[in-house]
Amino acid sequence: MGKNLYVGNLSYDTTENRLREAFAAYGEVETVNVITDRETGRPRGFGFVEMATDEAAQAAVAGLNGTMVDGREIRVSEARPRESGGGGGFGGRGGGGGGYGGGGRGGRGGGGRDRDGGGSRERW
């Protein structure tokens, strides 16, 4: 198990200090990050806690998952790496683009739309 933990179903009132206190009972806490909305700055209801050791992380998951913090039953689990999700999406789009190119060559209607579209752009 990794040392970085996902904490979900947080109350919007839960602070990083409150999470640090809860997780410190299970071992040394390296970092705490409550995720906020970029535009409003308000909490989004989840965050991440990095524990100093794998053992502390395991103990925190076992001890805190399903417990009440600030009136909400929190979910604690090992955090998943971010990069795995983004790569698949872009690969799918690339394949779709190739499909459209193949259709454009074979379909007469597609060619006409491309020509009309080019004319519209020149006028603007």
Buried (B, 14 or more C-beta within 10 A) or exposed (E): EEBBBBBBBBBEEBBBEBBEEBBBEBBEBBEBBBEEEEEEEEBEBBBBBBBEEEEBBBBBBEBBBEEEBBEBEBBBEBBEEEEEEEEEEEEEEEEEEEEEEEEEEEEEEEEEEEEEEEEEEEEE
